[in-house]
Amino acid sequence: MEELYTNIANLGFPIVISLFLLVRIEGKLNELTKSITELSKVIETKLN
């Protein structure tokens, strides 16, 4: 039983942290994509 707790502590914590960071980064990537799209539209209108 103690081995199970050790495995959960050694594997579970990094998995939870990784998932948390992936979720946070996904939102920031979506915002970045929107900003790049908007910027490209502005540049296109300035060039025409």
N, C-alpha and C positions, 0 to 999 in steps of 0.2 A: 504494500500500500504506500509505503514511504517513497518507493521508486516512482510510483505514479505521480505523486505530488511533485517530485523533483522534475519529472519530464514535463509536467504542466507548467511549472515555473520557468523551466529553461526554454520551452517551445511556445507556450501560450502567450507570454508577455511580448516577445518580438513579433508574433503574428498580429496581435491586437494593435501594437504601435504601427506596424506596417500598414494595416488596413486603415487606421485613423489618418495617417499621412497621405495615403492614396486618395482618400475621400476629400481631404482638404486641398490637395494639389489639383484634383479634377475640377473643382469649382474655380480655382484661379486660372486654370488653362482655358476654361470656357470663357471667362471674362477677357483673357488675353486674345483669344480668337475673335471675339466680337470687336475688340479695339483695333486689331489688325485689319479686319474687314472694313470698318469705318474709316480707318486711315487710308486704305487703298482707294476707297470711293472719293475721299476728299482730294487725294493726289490726282486721281483721274479727272475730276472736274476742274482742277487748277491747270492741268496740261491742255485741256480742250478749249 
